Amino acid sequence: MPAYKAFQHDVSPALERRAQRRTAGERGRRSRERLGKPYNTATAPATGVRIDARPAARARHAGMPASKLGAIAVALLLVAGLIYAFVGPDWFVWDAEILGARWLTDEEVFQTAGIGDMSIFFVEPGRIVQSLERLPTVERARVICRLPNRVQIYLVERRPAAIWQNQGIQYWTDHSGHLFPRAADMEDQVVIVEQDNVGRQAGDVIDKTAVATSLGIHRLLPDVRIFGYSGAEGISFDLSTGQRVLVPAGADVRRSVAALSAMQEHLKGTGTEASIIDLRYETRAFWR
C-alpha cells in the first residue's frame, strides 16, 4: 500500500493577513447589502459606479424651503387679516342706534359723536361720551360698541323746568339751573325774566334757588306764571290786583305765601292801597 506524503504550503504571514481582511470585508459588505444600508465607498469594489452615501442629508435640505414658504404664507395671511380688519368696509360705522333723544335730532347726535365713516376699532366710547355731555341739552350719555360695526348711544337729556329769559332770548332751565336751548312750548309754562345786565348762553348755570322759588310760588298761586329775578332784589311777581310782590330767592315759599295772604287781609281791612308788598325780611312785611 502506497504511503501518502503530506504537502505543506509555505504561506507567508503577510499574505495570510491580507486574505483574512478580504474575507472579513466581503462578509461585511454582503451583510450590509442584505440589510439595504449604504456602505462606505472606501471598501466598495472598484466597479466604476459611484455610490452616493448622503441621500438622507439631501432629503433634509430639500424639505427646508417648503417649511419656510409655509411660514411666510401664514404670516402673509395674518397681515392681510389685520389690514382687512382696519380697512374692510364691513368694519366701518355708517350710522348709530340713538336712544333717549327727544330734543336733539339723531343727525345732531351722530355728528357730535364724530364716528361717521370710521372703523369700529378706532371708535373710543369715552371720547364720544365727553363730546355728547358737552352739549347743553345732554345730562348723561353712554356708548356701547359691538362688532362688526354697531354703535349704540344712550342719552339722558335735561328736563325743562322753566323758561329763563335773558336780554330777550329764552332758554330752558332744569331744576339744577343749567340753561339749554328751548326746543318747544311747555305745557305748564313758567317764565323767569333776568333783570340784571348779564349776558347768558346755553350751557351757563344760573341760580337754581331762583328756579325753585318761582316754581314753588306757582304751585301755590297757579295764576302767577311770570317772575322777575335780580341778584340784588331776589324774586318779584305781579298779582291780578296790580300789586307787585318781592320775595328772596331761596325763600320758604309756604311762609311767604301765608305772609302775603295776611298782608292782603290787613290792607283790605284798613282800606290801605299799596303797589308793592315786600316780603324779603323774615320778621316783617312792608308795603308802599
FIMI-637662 format. One line per 8 residues: their letters; for each residue x, y, z of C-alpha. Coordinates in Angstrom, 2 decimals, decimal comma. Layout:
residues N
a) X/Y/Z; ...;
END
This chain:
residues 288
mpaykafq) 0,00/0,00/0,00; 1,48/3,25/-1,09; 2,44/5,73/1,53; 0,96/9,26/1,37; 3,17/12,16/1,88; 1,90/15,41/3,29; 2,35/18,55/1,26; 2,80/21,70/3,23;
hdvspale) 2,32/25,03/1,55; 4,66/27,72/2,52; 2,34/30,80/3,10; 3,87/33,95/4,35; 2,25/35,82/7,33; 1,57/38,95/5,21; -0,40/37,05/2,61; -2,39/35,32/5,35;
rraqrrta) -3,36/38,63/6,99; -4,43/40,08/3,61; -6,62/37,11/2,92; -8,25/37,44/6,33; -9,03/41,16/5,79; -10,51/40,45/2,34; -12,65/37,69/3,74; -13,94/39,94/6,58;
gergrrsr) -14,63/42,80/4,17; -16,63/40,58/1,86; -18,73/39,29/4,75; -19,42/42,85/5,95; -20,39/44,07/2,51; -22,75/41,18/1,93; -24,36/41,76/5,34; -24,94/45,43/4,61;
erlgkpyn) -26,38/44,64/1,18; -28,85/42,23/2,76; -29,94/44,93/5,27; -30,33/47,53/2,48; -27,94/50,01/4,09; -25,38/52,00/2,10; -21,77/51,15/2,79; -18,66/53,17/2,61;
tatapatg) -17,28/53,69/-0,86; -13,77/53,22/0,55; -14,49/49,46/0,92; -16,70/49,18/-2,19; -15,28/47,25/-5,15; -13,87/49,45/-7,90; -16,61/48,73/-10,46; -16,66/52,25/-11,99;
vridarpa) -20,14/53,11/-10,43; -20,22/55,99/-7,92; -22,32/55,30/-4,84; -23,89/58,37/-3,09; -23,69/57,97/0,66; -25,72/61,18/1,53; -29,33/60,65/0,36; -30,80/61,45/3,82;
ararhagm) -28,90/64,75/4,06; -30,10/65,78/0,61; -33,70/64,99/1,55; -33,39/67,19/4,62; -32,07/70,12/2,60; -34,81/69,70/0,01; -37,54/69,98/2,71; -36,36/73,27/4,29;
pasklgai) -37,63/75,70/1,59; -41,15/74,21/1,75; -41,41/74,79/5,52; -40,16/78,32/5,17; -42,66/79,05/2,40; -45,46/77,74/4,62; -44,47/80,03/7,48; -44,29/83,02/5,13;
avalllva) -47,74/82,18/3,74; -49,24/82,06/7,25; -47,63/85,39/8,14; -48,99/86,99/4,97; -52,49/85,71/5,77; -52,30/87,22/9,26; -51,16/90,57/7,87; -53,94/90,51/5,27;
gliyafvg) -56,48/89,76/8,02; -55,28/92,68/10,12; -55,39/95,02/7,14; -58,92/93,90/6,32; -59,97/94,37/9,94; -58,93/98,02/9,82; -59,86/98,99/6,27; -62,55/96,48/5,27;
pdwfvwda) -65,99/98,08/4,68; -67,72/95,55/6,94; -65,99/97,09/9,97; -66,87/100,73/9,25; -69,57/102,62/11,17; -72,15/104,09/8,80; -74,82/105,00/11,37; -75,67/104,55/15,06;
eilgarwl) -78,63/103,46/17,15; -79,60/106,50/19,25; -81,91/106,06/22,23; -83,33/108,65/24,63; -83,06/111,70/22,36; -86,13/113,94/22,48; -84,94/117,48/21,91; -81,87/116,62/19,84;
tdeevfqt) -82,17/115,05/16,39; -80,38/111,82/15,52; -78,28/113,72/12,97; -77,10/116,20/15,63; -76,11/113,37/17,95; -74,32/111,41/15,22; -72,39/114,45/14,01; -71,36/115,31/17,57;
agigdmsi) -70,18/111,74/18,15; -67,88/112,11/15,13; -67,84/108,41/14,20; -69,10/108,57/10,61; -67,01/106,51/8,16; -64,76/105,31/11,00; -63,52/101,77/11,62; -65,13/100,24/14,68;
ffvepgri) -61,63/99,56/16,02; -60,92/103,30/16,21; -64,18/104,25/17,97; -63,47/105,47/21,53; -66,64/105,35/23,71; -65,10/107,55/26,41; -64,28/110,33/23,95; -67,78/110,15/22,45;
vqslerlp) -69,37/110,42/25,90; -67,31/113,52/26,68; -68,31/115,13/23,37; -72,01/114,41/23,91; -72,06/115,59/27,52; -70,61/118,92/26,42; -73,90/119,56/24,64; -76,02/121,79/26,92;
tverarvi) -79,08/119,60/26,34; -77,39/116,34/27,43; -77,18/115,44/31,10; -75,61/111,97/30,72; -74,53/109,73/27,85; -73,44/106,13/27,42; -71,91/104,47/24,35; -71,69/100,73/23,59;
crlpnrvq) -69,77/99,28/20,62; -70,36/95,80/19,16; -68,72/94,01/16,26; -68,71/94,21/13,37; -69,83/97,88/13,14; -72,68/98,51/15,60; -72,71/101,56/17,87; -75,45/102,31/20,43;
iylverrp) -75,76/105,75/22,04; -77,94/106,20/25,12; -78,83/109,77/26,14; -80,41/111,30/29,22; -81,48/114,79/28,21; -82,17/117,61/30,64; -85,80/118,07/31,57; -87,01/121,66/31,26;
aaiwqnqg) -88,42/123,05/34,49; -88,98/126,66/33,42; -88,10/129,24/30,77; -85,23/131,56/31,60; -85,32/134,81/29,63; -82,14/136,85/29,33; -81,90/140,00/27,22; -84,87/138,94/25,15;
iqywtdhs) -83,61/135,39/24,49; -85,44/132,49/26,07; -83,71/129,33/27,23; -84,88/126,29/29,07; -83,55/125,67/32,58; -83,71/122,45/34,55; -84,06/122,25/38,33; -80,29/122,46/38,77;
ghlfpraa) -80,09/125,78/36,88; -78,46/124,56/33,65; -79,50/126,55/30,60; -80,08/124,77/27,29; -81,81/125,68/24,01; -85,57/125,96/24,06; -86,96/123,47/21,56; -90,75/123,69/22,08;
dmedqvvi) -93,53/125,19/24,19; -94,08/123,83/27,65; -97,47/122,62/28,83; -97,42/124,48/32,16; -95,08/127,31/31,27; -93,30/129,41/33,89; -91,10/132,28/32,67; -88,32/133,82/34,77;
veqdnvgr) -87,05/137,12/33,36; -83,50/138,01/34,41; -83,33/141,74/35,12; -79,57/142,06/35,65; -77,44/143,28/32,77; -75,68/139,92/32,33; -75,32/138,05/29,04; -76,20/134,36/29,07;
qagdvidk) -75,86/131,48/26,66; -76,77/127,80/26,53; -74,53/125,83/28,85; -74,42/128,51/31,57; -75,59/127,75/35,09; -77,88/130,23/36,83; -79,09/130,49/40,45; -81,09/127,30/40,99;
tavatslg) -82,77/128,76/44,10; -84,46/131,31/41,85; -85,90/128,44/39,80; -87,06/126,54/42,89; -88,70/129,62/44,48; -90,53/130,62/41,30; -91,87/127,12/40,73; -92,91/126,80/44,38;
ihrllpdv) -94,91/130,06/44,28; -96,55/128,98/41,00; -97,73/125,74/42,60; -99,40/127,70/45,42; -100,57/130,57/43,21; -101,30/128,93/39,82; -102,27/132,23/38,16; -98,77/133,59/38,65;
rifgysga) -96,61/132,44/35,71; -94,16/135,28/35,07; -91,42/136,13/37,55; -88,60/138,64/37,62; -85,15/137,85/39,01; -82,34/140,08/40,18; -79,26/139,07/42,09; -79,73/142,08/44,37;
egisfdls) -83,52/142,13/44,81; -84,47/138,46/44,53; -87,77/137,27/43,03; -90,66/139,53/42,03; -94,12/138,81/40,55; -97,35/140,70/39,92; -100,78/139,84/41,36; -104,05/140,16/39,48;
tgqrvlvp) -104,88/143,11/41,80; -101,95/145,04/40,31; -99,66/144,70/43,31; -96,02/143,66/42,89; -94,64/141,22/45,45; -90,96/140,85/46,36; -89,55/137,66/47,96; -85,95/136,48/48,41;
agadvrrs) -84,53/133,76/46,17; -84,47/130,59/48,22; -87,33/131,74/50,45; -89,60/129,42/52,39; -92,40/129,50/49,84; -95,24/128,43/52,12; -94,33/131,01/54,76; -94,02/133,74/52,12;
vaalsamq) -97,43/132,96/50,61; -99,01/132,86/54,09; -97,45/136,24/54,91; -98,79/137,63/51,61; -102,32/136,49/52,43; -102,12/138,08/55,89; -100,85/141,34/54,41; -103,67/141,45/51,84;
ehlkgtgt) -106,24/140,95/54,60; -104,64/143,73/56,62; -104,62/146,17/53,69; -108,19/145,34/52,81; -109,37/145,71/56,41; -107,69/149,09/56,82; -108,61/150,34/53,37; -104,97/150,86/52,53;
easiidlr) -103,80/150,78/48,95; -100,32/149,50/48,16; -98,46/148,96/44,89; -95,55/146,94/46,35; -95,57/144,30/49,07; -92,07/143,46/50,27; -91,67/140,05/51,92; -87,87/139,78/51,73;
yetrafwr) -87,46/140,06/55,52; -88,29/137,16/57,81; -89,90/139,05/60,73; -91,60/141,95/58,96; -93,51/142,75/55,80; -93,51/146,19/54,20; -95,71/147,90/51,65; -95,73/151,16/49,80;
END
